[in-house]
């Protein structure tokens, strides 16, 4: 705590990020007391500058944010709070507070072969927390882990059949279905894609 630098008002900005999808959920402020409460309870507490009081995220809505890690930047004057959100982060009911875009047209995509996986993981996390009616991903989460596991097993079987038939297009299609359902399972289990990738890196390094 002594290494953290608070501003003249005793506050420090806190960027809240979904541990699984890496999506930025919100930006708020903490003072020393709310930071201590966040550390002690492992749920996010902030300081409201307008009301000049502490507030516990999810206290009334139930959409608490379970804290996985707290990091500070190189200048020690900003925090990154990694969480497992238990519902929408925004008071408007959206998964993230950052839903508006500066771009009128197509939003530039980040480079990298894994960007589509991160984007898909973020969309799945958003579906999980907002549960839009009629969405297939919503259906999977509402049916629960048994249904998700069944779909993962079915898609794995479809991959085997496609490979056995030497059908490349079908194999690519079924592999994409499998990856999607696997990401749904990871979200349900609160296991991040980066955790899986880190495991692959560790194995590759050996």
Secondary structure, DSSP 8 states (H G I E B T S, - for coil): -TT----TTSEEEEEEEETTT--EEEEEEEEHHHHHHHHHHSB-EEEETTTTEEEETTTTTS--EEEEEEEE-TTSSEEEEEEEESS-SSTTS-S-S----S-SS------STTHHHHHHHHHHHHHHHH--TT-HHHHHHHH-HHHHHHHHHHHHHHHHHHHHTT-HHHHHHHHHHHHHHHHHHHHHTT--HHHHHHHHHHHHH-
